[in-house]
Amino acid sequence: MLFNSVEYFIFLAGIGIAYFVLPYRLRIWLLLAGSYCFYMWWRWEYGFLLLGITLVNYVCARLIAAARRTRTRKWWLACGVISSLGVLGAFKYFNFVNDTVRHILRVADIDYGFSGFGILLPIGISFFTFQALGYTIDVYRGAYAAERHFGRFAVYVSFFPQLVAGPIERAGHLLAQFKRENHFDVARLSEGGKLIAWGLFKKVVIADNLAVYVDRVYGTPDLYSGSTLLLATYFFAFQIYCDFSGYSDIAVGSARILGYDLMQNFRLPYLATSIRDFWKRWHVSLSSWFADYLYLPLGGNRVLPARWIFNIFTVFVLSGLWHGASWTFVVWGGLHACYYLAEVLAGKVNRRVWGVKGLPSLLTRWLRILLTFHLVVLAWVFFRARTLADAFLILGRIFTDATSRLYLGPSQMVTLVSICLILLLIVVQLLQMRGLVVLHSGRPRMPSIVRWVGYLGILHGIALLSKGSNEFIYFQF
């Protein structure tokens, strides 16, 4: 069931009421049953896949904790890693590798007839696989004790608010919360409800209205001018942000109502002043996961320069592949690696450029924000394009045909409303940056009358401008 559906809110209300009515010892089993019902709503067969990933990591972590010899601990860690990544690879990457091999052989005039398997990618498999795997690695490192209660661990892997699109939680943060008894709290209900409303507004009002234009233009990019493709690319930048951060807000809000705190996955990423800063703000749970479980084990920046460059490219390219089994995602990840490396290697030059004597610091900050934003937008072309050929066609026309006639979409009114919604989002984010609008934590600073006008405006917008129950973009990952 989708977060932006009536069924989900009926489900959430039912789980919430039952959760606080039941005795503490039964609540974990209610959450487990509810989470599996939520996941199996799409395809019941994939509930067994979720259970399999859970069992493998539960058993391997227990065996790691019980083993006395380092060699034995490494063996069980390898079993957990290979099993989890093997399942992820089989479902998500087999056809990609198979197609790549087939095309290479075709160039060599070698007949290779196998076209792959017609497997439907299990929803959210990358998210819950990484979450379970991170726990096993933490147990091996001694950062977290192996969980003995299977039901508690199973809920940690399958907790429905963040099961299919994150945030990717750590055992030390989320699993530990399942060990405490929560009581109904009106304040948490209010906080959670506000987050859900704002997340729903970003998804069904902003992202879904932008999608009307983006889907039309990116579906057949060869039919449109450079100016149209440029507008569609800007629209997609805000669409994907509102779609994914909207999901995260609903997830955090749903968990908060039940008494649990999920990590904040987005921290105003389009106000980042550098690519490094952007990745500290965008999809924070995934960025930190790759940093802790891949970048640092590879040696991080405590290695020779050539190895450090290799580490950076490895992390960003694998991050791209995590998002999807396509060469467009590989290029997207590689492009961000180039951004990151250029930024670090040219650090001294950057400081000279941005530290020009007499240039106001506020102006410097906004120049950096604008540059970072446009570098990110450029990379989004590869993320959204169906093929590399489409991506290069789009970029070529943007840079050579940007002044041609602009297409205003299948509905000019929807396009104009979308532009106004983007401006509204920017205003809200600027107020967040100044601390005047508080969404995740902290005391509100706006007068109550202003806040209530905002709440009513959000609900009114959802009622009037919703485009229906469209899937979230990151469900495919």
Steps between C-alpha positions, in 0.01 A plus 500: 500500500624848417562770759285733290193275512192482721583136575829597663346749739230251599779247556711748701202598718418134565858413591531810719185429698578131545861578593411715800211275609703176503732404787867584446607136445261461204582826322811372327298220343232746389766712329648189338165377368405849384834553326474173309139575401615842378781348291296209365226738388688531167598132449456247777780276367767758580417473867706180492794694352481753783483215752798329335721810521394541863576138593840497330621812680348401833670158496833628368514776763423252779772266373748790471429599859539140622823428309828528690741481209548798267508269200161356590353847550626605157351187348151574636531865401587394146197269497272785601648747252512258205150366565342845535681661209454182294121524531510873423725440201288217361180704505637841412815457292493164321307627199720813484820292491342255256394777262846660517667168415256441215571841346877452528477161332275641231773752412740205471244328273442222751146369534370512857131429512416505872296816568488470879225431752165674518530573873308781668737689727382465862404841631749654742746209480806730498381677814424206728799300374740780592331549837528131591856479369610807695382330820704186430812706431445699821478176699825379341670828589373480855305823461172329589418183690320228305125523556361181655130584462413399145173694490675821600768455235241411236312823573825694472548366145134532396368803694230618260551881505853471357492154346474575130683835460694568816651668679751215539527475878778367724449244771646728763231756426180318400535146637578638843171694494297180468619399847318783676133537583330795331194681629249698303612860470278773354805714424659220294168444321493870410865504386455184297180626342664826389792313343262265320295793367810686375643184343168426333482857368849472349413169335142531371493876441852600392671183372200348323410826325859543383495140376234588240748719313813297572353167388369649176830667403745234620284227345579627149788751536573506126170684440580800720717809490796573725304755706225244560752234601669749733170582673418129529840440660443776755156356566645153552753631752214622718278203417747241624579704810134550594415139414777340706516749787120490511514124551763543771287759683198267495720213624647708784155633591339155503775359723483803731128441563588150625776640721805426283753742355641448151797694373449813290586398145504845334648823633418768242733347237444766233642758741832314512810710435707217348462147364648364822240700694226377265574137586479585870148624436357273227389144587709522815435141608641355175797740487599416857448127433745502209743712702499267801479161330691556175706821486666468841574124465666578166731737685309825462741788446776342712661348191713608205335755266442248219332258739290781648375594153416133441308492831297807407409364158412161647261650753326734256472249215363232732262759640381560146455127442314472830240732352449293189644240267573729207800677350321831549529451878865401467573824313297698754709356784826548308412861424449572870835334570662739251326795666619388842858441393523828309364684800748347742802515270430862411435601860765769511382649174141498626598688813671764287202532267238519773720701732552796269572805712198719535246238381219479761482164678124474437552546126780244507274250674221542243739472208623170643142381553404586142808330356446184706131489412568522127768231514248273671232588244740416217557156650123443542476482120675161508293386798169573325580419136394157376830437319843656466408601145201692632713665769759625251227617262337698783828658609594580141173684438510681834842646419432576134128571479410664834339809343254318273121488546390375841232232526268570794378145543170316441337748740642851521315554827665193659842621383447849642366356827809276516729802470309674781529187716878493448518865609290415807735212585803729468340754736424231758853364479650845545284543810622159619858610445434806717336281767160668461327185372570191713394162363708224658603626842511814708254759623290685241589868461214608277185645663230238547260678261763485222568132568132408487451689176792294364351171624162579344671606179683166481180302552314718251776450243493124546124495449502724191825422318561130565564301181399163651696213655819488293791283613804659659807516275729323747268197530678361191832490687 
